[in-house]
Amino acid sequence: MKSRKELELLRSMSYSDLVKELKNTRKDLFDSKMKSTITGELKPHLFSTFRKKIARIKYLMSSKRSDINENK
């Protein structure tokens, strides 16, 4: 259920908000990888969660970009 709510939230965002969210999610993924490398504290479920979120954001960005181009 959480992913469904998150997806609805992402769909309601504007293109510029999605760009910011993508940047933040990539940073979170990088930080998580660095933390696991440095401290040895491994949380592999976070890696797949972040990667899936990045894919969702990219998909929504491409669909919004194509919608913007069609309206011109």
N, C-alpha and C positions, 0 to 999 in steps of 0.2 A: 504494500500500500504506500509505503514511503516514496518509492520511485514514481508512482503514479502522481502523487501530489507534487513531487519535484518537477516532473515533466510538465504538468499544468502551469507551474510557476515559470518554468523556462519558456513555455509557449507564449506566456503573457508579456514577456520582456521584449523591449525594443532591440534593434540590431546592435546599437552601441552598448546597451547593457549586456548583451550576449558576449560581445567582445571582451568586456571587463570581466565577466564571469569565467570565460575561457582562460584568460590570463591568470586569474586567481586560482582556478582549478589546476592549471599546469604548474603553478608555483607550489601548490599543496602537494602535488604528486612528486615534484622534485624534492621538496623538503622531507617528505615521508621516506623517499629512497635514501636521501643523505642520512637521515636519522637512523635508519635501519643499518646502514653501512658503518656509521661511526659508533653507535651504541650497541649494536647487535640485537636490538629490540625489533623483532620481525613481526609485522602485521600484514601478511600477504593479501588479506581480504581488502585492504585499503587500496592496493595497487589496481586491482580489477575494478573496484568501485570508481576510482578516479578516471581510469581509462574509458569506462562506459559513459561516464558523465561528459567527458571531453568529446566522445563520438556523438552523443546526443546534441551537444551544443553546436558542433560543427554541422550536423545535419540541419538543425533549425536555422543556422546562419545561412546555409546555402539555399534553403527554401525561401527564406525571407529576402535574400538577395535576388532570387529569380522572380519573386513577386514584385519587387521594386522595379526590376528591369521590364517586366511585362506592362506595368502601369505607365511607363514613359511613352 
